[in-house]
C-alpha cells in the first residue's frame, strides 16, 4: 500500500452490515479484553440497537478493506432522553483481529471525531476495560484523555477489571 492510499474506506453502516458488525463484536467477546459481555450476542438481539442509531444523530460507521468490513464504530446517546446531555456521545469501536495494528481503528475513530460537530456532538467519551491497552493507546493518539476510573467493577473469569472513561471535546 502506498503512503497516500487510505487504510480503509469508511462509510455509514447499512442493515446489510449487521452480520459483520456482530461477528466483529463477538470476536471481542471471545477474546475477553475489549467488552464486558461474556457470551456472544445473536444478530437478532442487535437489530433494535442498530435501528436506534439514526445516522442523522447517532451513526454507525464501518471501515472496509478489500470489500470486507474490517471494523465498526458507533456514536450512542449518553443518558438518552436527558436534553442537557444531547451534545455528548459515547463512542464504541471494534476492529476485526486480522485488521488490528493497520491503522483501521484510528482512521475510524478519527472519522467519527471529524463528523461529530456536524451531528451536534461536542463531547465524545469511550468506556473501556482498563486492561485493553491497545484501545487506550488508540484513544490517546486521537486526543482523548483519562476522565475517570471505576475500580474493579467487572468480573471476567474470576479477575476483577476496572472500567476507564476516556473523553475529549470536539
NUZAFI-567187 format. One record per residue: x negated, y, z negated of N, C-alpha, C, O in turn. Coordinates in steps of 0.02 Angstrom, whole numbers, plus 50000, padded with zeros to 5 digits. Each point is the difference from the previous one (the first is absolute). Layout:
# residues N
XYZXYZXYZXYZ
...
This chain:
# residues 170
499584994250000500425005850000499555006250000499535000349961
500625004650083499585005949999500245004849946500554999349974
499035005650010500145004449943500615004350009500265002749951
499994998150111500595004250012500644996050004500555002850003
499394990749997500594995750003500324999649931499664998749951
501015002450045500314999549934499974992949974499994995250038
499995004149895499964993449969500664996350007500014993849996
500535009950015500664996950006500485005150031499875006049999
500674991450028500545004350023500515000349943500234994849976
499945011250003500465000849943500665002750027500025004750040
500524992249937500675002050021500494998749943499844996649952
500765006250055500534998649952500244992850010500094997850057
500014998849889500224993050003500724999550026500405004549991
499744989950041500684998250020500194993649964499574996749971
501075001750030500234993949967499654993850028499934995049964
499855005350098499644994350029499324998849966499724994650005
500035010549959499364999449964500094996849932499504998349968
501125001050009500104997649931499674993249987499704999349946
500344995750098499654993749985499245001049989499724996949955
499965007250085499285001249991499875003849935499524998549965
500905006450019499925003949938500054995349940499595000349954
500914995350047500094995449944499424995049997499764998449945
500014999250112499444995350001499375003249970499644996849961
500225009450056499425003549973500085001049924499524999049962
501075002950017500135000849929499914993449963499684999849947
500604994950080499964993549967499284997449997499824996349954
499785005650094499294998349996499695003249938499604996949965
500585009450021499765003549941500264996649936499644999649951
500994998150051500284996549942499574993949984499824998849942
500024997450109499614993949990499305001449974499724996049963
499995009750056499315001649980499955002949930499455000549973
501115001549998500055002049929499615006249979499865000849940
499955003550106499645006049977500325006550022499805005349976
500694994450069500265006350028500735001349984500265005350017
500084990149949500705001149983500164996149936499684995149985
500825007349980500214996649939500534994650013500204996549954
500025002950108500444994450017499604993649995499414999850019
500904995049956499654993649991500264994650047499694994750006
500875006550027500294995350047500115003550067500175005950002
499734990550053500135003050066500725002650005500464997449970
499615007950069500655003350009500304997650066499675000650052
500944996749948500314998150063500205006250041500155005349972
499854994050093500165005650045500685003049982500075006149998
500424989749989500675002749986500025004449938500435004349994
499114994749959499985004349941499665006750015500075004749960
499594996050095499675006350018500425004050051499825005750016
500724991550008500405003450050500305006549972499965005250032
500344994649909500295006049970499455005249987500105006050013
499324991849962499435004549990499835003550066499905006150001
500064990150053499825002950064500525005250020499825005550021
500824992949974500525004650020500065006149955500265005250021
499504994349917499985005849955499475005150021500005005749976
499554992350067499465004450023500195003450066499784998150054
500635007149940500195004150057499375003550025499695003849963
500124995050100499375003050026499975007649995499465002950000
501125000449996500005007349996499795002549931499805005749992
500244989949958499825002049932499514995449966499555002249965
500534991350045499614994949965499754994850049500244994350000
499295007550043499804995550054499594994049977499685000049947
500344995050095499534994349996499615000450065500285000350054
499064999649940499575000050059499664993350005499874996649950
499985001450112499604994150011499395001950042500025004650040
499444991849948499395000850040499934993650040499994994549973
499955006350093499914994250045499294999850025499705005150018
500044988949984499354998750032500114994350049500244994749981
499595006450081500054994950052500704996950002500084994050007
500445010449986500704997850005500284996649939500564997550002
499075002349943500224996649939500035005149943499565004249994
500964995449965500045004349941499454997849952500004994449975
499545010250012499434998749957500105002749929499684997749953
500775007250040500105003249936500655004050002500275001450053
499965000349888500595004449996499935004649940499614998749953
500775006750049499985005149948500715002949994500335001350051
499904999749888500655003149991499955005949952499575000349956
500885004550055500115005449952500694998849970500504999450036
499525000149898500634998449966500175005449950499565003549974
501094997250014500235005049952499754998449930499994994249979
499815011049986499814999349930500605002249958500235005750005
500044989749955500595001349959500575002650044500225005749993
500034990050053500525002050048500595003549966500224998049946
500035007050088500595003649976499845005949955500445003949984
498944996849996499815005749958499705005350045499434999650021
500985005549992499855005050051499345003649988499655001850048
500174999349890499385003649986499384996150023499465002950005
500624990650008499434995850019500004998350075499614995850022
500825007450017500074998350071499375001350041499934997250055
499625006949921499385001550037499454995049986499465000450029
500674994849926499504995249978500174993250029500574997950001
498914998650024500104993450029499484995249974499425001849990
500794992049999499534994649985499764997150065500404998250043
498955001249965499714997050060499794992849983499684998749950
500524996850094499804993049994499724997850066500225002450053
499294993349946499704997750062499684993149989499764998549945
500254997650107499724993249997499684998650068500285001550052
499134995549946499624998450060499904992450004499814996949950
500335000450107499884992850011499274998549986499565003850019
500314990649947499314998549979499515000050059499435002149992
500784995550066499554999850058499805006950024499515000750037
500865004549943499865006850023499735004649946499905006050012
499974991349929499715004249946499285001750016499644996150030
500175010049948499325002250011499865002750069499425001150018
501104999950022499925002450069500275007150009500025002550056
500185000749889500255006950005500745000550012500275005550006
500084988950000500725000150015500385003149942500435004350011
499434993649928500345002849941499895007549993500465003849987
498924998350022499845007149995500385004050053500285005249985
499734992450076500355003450054500755000549985500305005250012
499984989549961500724999949985500165004849943500495003850004
499124996149942500125004649944499905007250023500395004449981
499104996950059499895006850024500575002450045500205005849997
500084989750043500585001550041500595002249956500345004950014
499784991349932500555001749955499875006849967500475004049993
498924997349986499825006549970500135005650049500305005149983
499484994050079500075005250051500735001650016500175005750014
500264989249983500715000950017500445001949941500565002250010
499194996949930500415001349940500295007149997500595000749984
499035004650030500305006749996500595001050048500485003449982
499494993650077500575000650046500624996549974500565001550021
499344993849934500564996449969500235003449936500464997549966
499235008150017500185003549938499674997149939500225001449944
499274994650065499654996949943499355003949988499615001250046
500295000649891499415004049982499564996649948499445002349986
500814992249986499614996249951500084992650018500564997650009
498874998949996500014992850012499634996749942499515002649974
500734991550007499644996249950500084992650015500514997850028
498994998449952500024992850006499934996849932499655002649957
500684991850034499944996149939499644993650017500234996150043
499215002649925499584994350018499834995949938500005002549944
499864991150068499694996049948499285002349994499655000850050
500135000349889499335002849990499454995750029499465002650017
500654991049989499474995750028499965000350076499564996750029
500875007050003499995000750073499515005650019500205005450021
499164993149972499475005050010499995002650072499875005950011
500254989850038499985002350070500535005250013499885005050035
500714994049937500545004950010499855006549964500165005450025
499554994249916499815006049964499485004050041500045006150005
499474990450024499505003450042500335003450060499825005650018
500664990950013500355002950057500365006449981499935005150034
500444994749911500365006049979499525005749982500125005750018
499354992749948499515005349983499705003050063499895006050004
499974989850047499745002550063500505004750034499805004650036
500844994349952500535004250029500205005749955500525003150011
499094998449938500125005949958500454998949940500205004949968
499984989050016500414998649941499544999849939499414998350004
500895003549939499644999849936500404996149950500614999450006
499054997949944500334996449947500435004849960499755004949972
500904993650024500465004349963500244996649936500235003449954
499724990150042500234996749939499864992650001499844997050051
500215000149889499864992849992500484997249948500075002849945
500264991850073500434996449954499634993649982499984995350040
499735004349900499574994349984500394993549990500524999849966
499224995050065500234993149989500764999050008500314996449961
499995006950089500724999450010500204993950042500584998049999
498954999150037500154994250042499644993949972499455000549973
500884993850034499684993749980500004995550061500524997750023
498895001050003499924996050061499574994049983499405000649987
500924993650013499654993749985499615000449935499434997849995
500905005149954499695000449934499545005949989499775001149944
500095002750108499565005849993500425006349996500455001150040
499405003149911500345006549995499655004950046499385000650001
501025003050038499745004550051500345006749992500615000449990
499015004950015500275006849995500245002550067499764998050053
500735006549944500225003750059499655006849998499945003049947
499834999250111499725006750005500395004050051500244997350050
499835009149936500355004650045499485004650031499625003449965
500374996750102499565004550037500455004750039500464997850034
499395008749963500425004850034499615005650032499405000949988
500975002850053499715006050031500565004350027500554997750015
499305008649991500445004750034499835000050074499434998850019
501075002550022499885000350072500265006650028499955001250061
